[in-house]
């Protein structure tokens, strides 16, 4: 998965979280269920960030809106160089 796709999915998860928080305040009789859903979505958001929000070049973790990697200094939007690429005939 590339970084642009990971950021889009992360944004969707974030919007779902906001919706659940709003439901928490609206649906008072279902707060237990909504709070459990909020917890699950927060864990998914966190684990998704740990797994996929990485530099495509060096693999180090990135902050949410980094445009350049703080470790290798390369642009995170640039395509990574593929090592050991076979020649196409």
DAJOKA-V41070 format. One record per run of one state. SS is the DSSP state (a for helix, b for strand, c for the rest). FROM is the first residue (numbers start at 1). LEN is the number of residues. Records with the same first field share a line. If there is no record, write none. Layout:
BEGIN
SS: FROM-LEN / FROM-LEN
END
This chain:
BEGIN
c: 1-2 / 27-1 / 53-1 / 55-6 / 62-6 / 69-6 / 76-14
a: 3-24 / 28-25
b: 54-1 / 61-1 / 68-1 / 75-1
END
